[in-house]
Structure formats: C-alpha cells, structure tokens
Amino acid sequence: MSFSSHVAARGAVGIVFLLAVMLPSLALAETPREKATRILEQVDDMWRGDSSRGVFSMEVKTSRYQRKLSLEAWSKGKDLSLVIIREPVKEKGTATLKSGTSIYTYLPKTDRTIRLTSGMMMGSWMGSHFTNDDLVKESRMSDDYDAAITFDGTKDGQSLYEFELIPKPDAPVVWGKITILVRQDDLVPLNAVYYDEEMEKMRTMVYSNIKTMGGRKFPATLRVIPEDKPDEFTEVVYHEIEFDIPLDDSLFSISSLKRSR
C-alpha cells in the first residue's frame, strides 16, 4: 500500500470511528419540548413520593377576615390524601379526605361527613384561596400540559428557566395557560402564574424559604395571591415532611375521618 493510500485508509477509519461515537449521541439528543418535559417532571417529583406525611401552617388573609390554621396531612400515591386541622381548638378535627376524584369533608361540631359535588369543586378549600379542585388535580404537569421553555438565561444574577404550559386537547384542567419560573442549578421553582381560558391572569403562586426537609431541597413556603385581590393571600409553611413511609389504605377511609378527632 502506498503512503497516500495508507493515509486515506487511516482517514476513513477515523471518520468511521467519529461517526460511531457521534451518532448515538445525536440519536439521544433532546428536542426542546423533551427537555422542557424532563425538567418539569423533576420539579414535580420534588414534592412527590410513594407516600408522605407533613405538618404545616396555613394563613389566610381576605378583606373580611384573617385566620391561621395548623394542619397535618398524609398522602399515598396520586389518589389518596387526608388533611386534618389540629388548631385552633374550635376547628380541631375538621378533615378533608380525597379518594380518587371524590372529596369528603368531616365537620366534628355536627358530626357530619359531606361529599362535595361537581358544582362545589371550584369553591374555597378551608376558606383559603385554594379550591377543592386544587386538591383533586394530582396528575403530573406533563400529563395535562404541553410545555415549552420560553427563557433560558440569567435574570437578577440567577440562571433561570421559564416555561409556558398550554393544556393538551381535552385535558381536564381549568387553566388556559401556566407560566413557571425555575432555578437552573437545583430546579427549585420560584413562581407560577395561572391564566384563565381568555388568557387573563388569575393568580400567582410565589415559592420561598428554600430548605432541605425530608431529604429533599424545596421551597417550604408558598403563597397564592389572587390577581383581582392583590391585598389578599393564602400562605402555606411546611414545618415537617417525610416521604416514602408505610401508610395503610385504611387511613384514607370515610370512617377514619371521625377518628381524626
């Protein structure tokens, strides 16, 4: 083989080697939509586990009243959750049970259990700015929304992603659009803005007090502010949380609501 032929052969081998290395990487390269979905699933997983137990406080401020509650909550999978008021004394034992798409409220003063109808789902949960529907919607964001990254860069000295979520056709959601701002280094969300079907801003969720709890780093405080009442808010502060703990299904039964007292 001549020198020139030898060089050409080596060059061909080199090209084949480079293609062998590059092609799998190219095949695995994410599309922008796939990247957005992957990141949002990681954000979703921040609060998720096979099961959980948490202790938190909730402060509600409206034009008519201001109240603060201490609560304890358990969840198992996506379909089971139980929330019980521990304080104040006059509301102690009031409980909300979610089982699948059904929600039940137990009122200890009258010893009554009420199943919420579909017409009550957009009503206030515990007098807060959260709705009963918020408790039911436990699916992943990527299940109900198509996501796109609308910003990837630095703002106010932080590397951030901003996402726009548009409902998938026939998705069982009430929002016309959601935008979410997330830190790039640890994927901790900073805020989420919710729009109705007419693309009017309805509420903003602000996340803060970032700490490690239950072996995970996430915002321990979240505040929801209605757009039409900017002086009102509902703020939730987590004090304890643990994930992937053994919980019996019997905890999430109607009979357990009365025992919650």
N, C-alpha and C positions, 0 to 999 in steps of 0.2 A: 504494500500500500504506500502510495506517495505521501509526502509530508502534507500536501494540501488536502488529500483525501482523508488523512488521519485527523487533521484539524476539523474538517467538515463533519466527520463522524462524531468527534467529541462534542462539537456544537450541537448536533442533532440529539445526542444523548442528554446534553444539558437542557435543551428545550423540553424534551420528554419529561425529565426529572422535575423541571419547574412546573409544567402542566399538571403532573401528578400531585404536586404539593398544593398548587393553587386551586385546581378545580373543586376539590371537596370544600375548601373554604368559600369559594364563590357560591357553591350549591347551598351552603348553610347560611349565607348572608341574609340578614333580616330585611324585610321591607319596612318602610316607615310605619305602616299600620301594625305589623307584627311586633315591632319594637314598642310601640305605644301600648299594645295589649299586654305584652310581657311585663312592662313596668307597672301598669295599673294592677295586674294580678298580684305583684309583690306588695303594692300598697294595700290592697285588700287583705292580704294574708297577715298584715301587721296586727290586726285585731282578731284574727280568726284562729280557731283551734278545733280539735275534735270536741272539746268541751271547755267550759270556763266558769269561773266564779269571780265576781267583783264586788267591791264596796265603793260607793261613790255618793257624792252630794249633788243636788240639783237646785240651783237658784233661779227663780222665775220673777221677772220684773215686767209688769204691764202698767198701763195708765191707771188701772183700778186697784191693783194690789201688788205686793211683793212677798214672796214666800220662799222658804228654804226647806228642803227635804233631805233626809239621809236614807239611802236605799241599799239593798243587797240584791244581786242578780246572779242567775245561773243560766247557762245555755248548753245545748247539746246538738251538734250538727247545725243544719240550717233551719230546722223545723220546730225546735223546742226551745222555749225560753220562759223564765219566770222572774218577775221583778216584784219585790216586796218593800213597802215603806216601813222603816224602823223608827223614824222620828219625823215630825213631832208626835207626841202621845195621842193627840186627838185623831190622827190619821194612821196610827200604827196598825199594821196588819192589812191595810189596803193592798191588794195584789193584782197583778196583771199576768195572765198566762197566755202564751202564744203556742198553739199546736197546729202546725201546718199553716193554712191560710186563715185559721179561726183565732179570734182573740176573745178572752173572757176576763171580766173584771169582778173581783170579790170585794164587797163592801161590808166590813165587820160590824158597823153600827146597826145595820139592818139584817145582817147575816144572809145577804143575798148575793147570788152569782149571776151576772148578766153576760149574755153572749152578744157581742157587738154585731150589728147588721152592716150590710154593704154601705148603707146610707150614712153610717156613723164613722166610716173609716177615715174621712178627712177631718174629723173632729179632733180637738186638742187632747193629747195624752197627758194625764195628770195635771191639767191646767197649764201646760207648757206650750212652747212654740213648736214642739214636735207633734206630729199627727199619729193617730193609731195606725195609719198606713205605713208610716216610717218603721214601725215595729215588724210589720209583715214582710217588707221588702228586704230579704236577706240574701238574695242572689248576688253573684259577682257583678261588678260593673260591666265586665266584658261579656256577660251573658245577655244583657239588655241594651248595651250601647256600642256603637262603632266609635272608636277613639282615634284621634289624630293629635300629633304633637304640633302645637302652634307656636311654641317658643322653646328654644334650646340655646341657652346662653347665660350671661351674667346680669343680674339686677341687684342694685344696692349691695354690691360686694359678695353676693351669693350666686353660686351656679344653680340654675333652676330649669325645670321643665314646666311648661304649661300645656295642658291637654284640653281638647274640646271633645265632649261626648254628645253624640246625636243618637236618639233612640233608634233601635233597629225596627224594621217594619213589624207591626203587630206586637211589639214589646209591651207588657202590662205595666207601664210606668206613667206617671202624671207629669213629668218634666219634659219640656221641649228641647232643652239643652242644659248641660252642666259644664262648667269650666273648673279645672283643678290645677292648683299651683303646688309643685313638689320640689323639695331639695334634691339635687342630683347625688350628693355624696352618700346619703343614707336613706333616700326615698321617703323621708318624712313629709307628709302633706302640711301645707301652711294655710291654705284656704280653699273653699269650694263655693262657687256661685251658681245658684239654681234659677232657671228661666222657665216661664210657662210656655204653652204651645204658640203664643203670639210673640215669643222672644222678649217678653217683658221680664226684667229682673224681679224675682220674688223674695229671695232670701240669700244671706251669706253665712257660711259656716267658717269660723276662724279657729285654727288649731294653735295651741301654745303650751308652755310648761312641759317641754320635751324632756323625758327622763326614761330610765330603764326600769321596767316593772315586769314581773313575771318572766324574766329572762329576755325581754324584748324592749327595744327602744321605740317609743311612740309618744305623741302628744297626750299628756294626762289631762289637759283641759280643752274643752271645745265649747264654743259659744255660737249660737244661732241668732241672727239678727234679721227680723222681717224688713223688707225693703220699704214698705209703706208705713212702718212704725219704727224709725231708726233709734228712738229712745228706749225701746223695749228689747228684751233679750231673754234667752234661756241659756244658762251656763252649767255644764256638767264637769265635775272634777273627780277623777278616779283617785282613790286613796290606797286601794289594794286590788290586785288582779292576779289570777293564776290560771294557767292553761293546761289542757290535756290531763284533767283529773278524772277519777272514776265517779260517774253520776248514774244513778239508777233511773230508768224511764218513769218509775212511779212518782218521782219528784215533780214531773210535769203533767200532773193529772188534776182534774177538777176537785177531787176530794182533798188533794194536798193544799188547795187554796185556803180552806178553813183551818187546816193545821198550821198554816203560816203565822197565825197569831201567836 
